[in-house]
Amino acid sequence: MSTNKTAIVTGASRGIGSAIAKRLAKDGFSVIVNYLKSKEDAQRVVSEIKNDGGSAEIFRADVSEAKSVSELFEFAESTYGRLKVLVNNAGVMRLTSIAETEDRHFEDQVSINLKGTFNTMREAAERLEAGGSIVNLSSSVVGLNLERYGVYAATKAAVETMSKVFAKELRGRNIRVNSIAPGPTATELFFEGKSEELVEKLEKMSPLERIAQPEEIADSVSFLVSGEGKWVNAQVLRVNGGIV
């Protein structure tokens, strides 16, 4: 099957990535649901999309490995045709103070959050069609500067800067590159390693006094890759209910 609306969503087996994949499928995209470890969850996302009349397939790829990323893009093209949208959602978060951060936790976050985004953008530079769109997931902790988020926030700040530079480097190709910076969102990644007290504190930080649902983040991605978002480029959209 070939389509001129093909999207890759990395880390799409759960959480925000899953919600993005399902929303883009509803928007008419044929979606490649990328995963690394959670094959059953990825298959569940694809089943939900297909049950709703959409098109989707899973593909296992480690975004921190350039060869694996190249294979991901080749699969997308051979399955659905030329790529229109790339959403970089794959990420890991290890909450420790900078002084207590172990080398392996530092390297995990840099290799997946930062290098993974670099690898997919570099591949997209050759494969994304004119009029395409890239959305990279950052985080509003970049502005909050919360304790124990140092390395994670640093990788996301780098993603924001790299995205803006990439948007300029793609001049003349009508390809837009933006970042989404969610605030606290009800996902497994968000709740992992947090005490009830910290979760309650984060819930109250927004003037809206709650945390986001993954679907609300997906709505913003949908806007950025749509025709309605065609004049938004090289920007960071902070989807956080007003916490920063």
N, C-alpha and C positions, 0 to 999 in steps of 0.2 A: 504494500500500500504506500502511495506517495502523497505527500501533502506539502503545501507551502507554509504551513504553520506548525513547525516542530519545535519543541522546547525540551531542554535538559534541566532537571532540577537535582542538584547534588544533595546528598543526605536527606532523601525524600521519603524514607521509610516510616518516620515518626514525626511528631511535633509540628513545628512550623513548616518544615519541608513537605510533610504529608499534606498539610492544608493548602500549601501553594500548588502542589501537583494537582490536587483535586479541583482547585479553583481554575487553574489554567486549562484543564480538560473541559470544564464547563464553558470556558471562553472559546472553545473550539480548537485548542491546540492538541496535537498528538504529543504525549509526554513520555519522556524517558525517565523513569523513576530510578535514580541511582541509589545504591546502598553499598555498605562495606561488610557489615556483620549481621544485620537483621533481615535476612532473606524472607522469612515468613511474614514479617511486618510489611516489607516491600510488596510482596505478592498480594497481601490484603488490600493495600492501597490500589494496586492495579485492578483487582477484582471489583472494588467499589466504583472505580472509574468506568470500567466496562459495563457494570450493571446499570450505570446511569447513562449509558449510550455513548461514552467517550472512548478514546483510543489511548492506550498506554502499554508500555512494556518495561520490565525491570532489567537493570544491568549492574553487575557488581564491578566497582572500580574504586581503587584507592587514589583519591585526588592528590595525595602527597607524592605520588609516583607519576612522572611524565608519561611513561609508556602506557600505563593504565588509563590515563586521561585520554591519550590519543585513541586507544581502543574504544573508549566510551563514545567519543565523537564519531568514529567510524561506524559503530553500531547504530547510532542515531541516524546517520545519513543513509546507511544501507536499508534501514527499517522504514523510515518515514520521509527521507529526502532532506534537502538543504535546511540547515538549522536557522531558526528565526530568533529564538530566545534562549538565553543562558541565565539560570538563577543559581548563584553560589550560596548554598545554605549549609553545606557540611561544616561541622565545627565541633570542637570539644572545649570544655571549660573545667579548669582545676582551681578550686578556691583555696589559696594559701597566701600567706604573706610573702613578700618578695624574699625576705631573709630565710624563710622556711621552704621555698620552692625547690624541689628536687630537679636535677638535670633532666630526667626523663619526662617530667611534667612540663617543663619549659619547652623541650624539644617537640613533644606531642602537639602543643598548642601552636607553635610556630609552623610545624610541618603541615598541619591540617588547615588551620585557620588562615594562615598567611601564604605559605607555599602552595597549598591546594588552590587558593584563589588565583595566585599567579599562574599556576600550571594551566588552569582552564581558560583564563583570559588569553594567555599566549597561544593556546590552541584555537581559540575563537577568532583570533586575529586573522587566521588563514581560512577559517571555515564558515564564519557567520555571514549570512547574506546581507546585502544592502537593505537598509530599513529595519535592521534587527535591533535587539535591545539586550543589554546585560544588566542584571540587578545583583549586587553583592550584599550579603548580609553582614552588617556591622552590629553595633550594640550601643545603647544609650549610656552604658557604663563609661564610655569614652568621655562623656561630659560630667558624669557623676563623681568620678575618681574615688570610688568606694574602696575601703580597705579590703585586702585579700583578692582583689580583682586585677592586680597590677599587670601580670603577664598577659592575661586574657584581653584586658583593655588595650594593651600595647599592640597586640596583633590586630585588633579591630581598627585602631587608629591608623595603622599602616595600610589596612585594606581601604579605608576611606581615601587616604592620600593617593594610593596607587590607582584607584578607580578614577579619580579626577585627572590624573596624568594620562591614563589610558584613553579617556574620552577625547583628549586633545590629540593624542597620537593617531586616532582613527578619523581625523579630519578628512572630509571629502567623501566619506563612505556612507554617510547617513546612518551611522550606528551610534546609539546612545548608551552611555554607561552611568549608572546611578547606584547609590547605596541606600539601603533601608537600615535604620538603626532602631530596632524594637526596644521598648522598655521591658519590665518584668512581664513574662507571658507564661500562661499555664501549660508548661511542657515538662516532660521528664527531666530534660537538661536543666531547667530552671530550679526544680525542687531538689535535685540531687545535691546532697551535702549541706543543705540549709536547715537551720533550726526553725521551729515554729515561730520563735520570736523574730528572727530575721525575715521570714516570709511575711509576717504581719506588718513589720516595719516597712517593707517594700510596697505592700499593698496600700499603705496610707500615704506614701510619698506623692502619688498623683492626686491632683485636685479632684479627680473623679473617684478617688478612694477605692480602687480595685486594680487588679492586674488584667492584662489583655487576654483574649482568647486567640488561639492560632489563626482562626479564620479572619480575624480583624487585621492581622499582619498580611495575610494572603490578599485581602482586598486592596491593600496599598500596592503590592506587587502587580496585581492585575491592572491597576490604573497606570503604573509606570510603563508597562509593556504594551499598553493599548494605544489606539489612535488619539485618545484624549490626553495621553501623556507625551505626545510627540514633541513638545517644546521644552520638556524637562530633561536636562542633560548635565552631567558632571556635578550632581547635587547629592546631598545627604538628607534623606527624609526621616526625621526623628518621630517614629510612631510609638509614642510613649505616654499618652494621656496627659502630658504636661509636666512630667517630673523634672525635665531639664530643657 
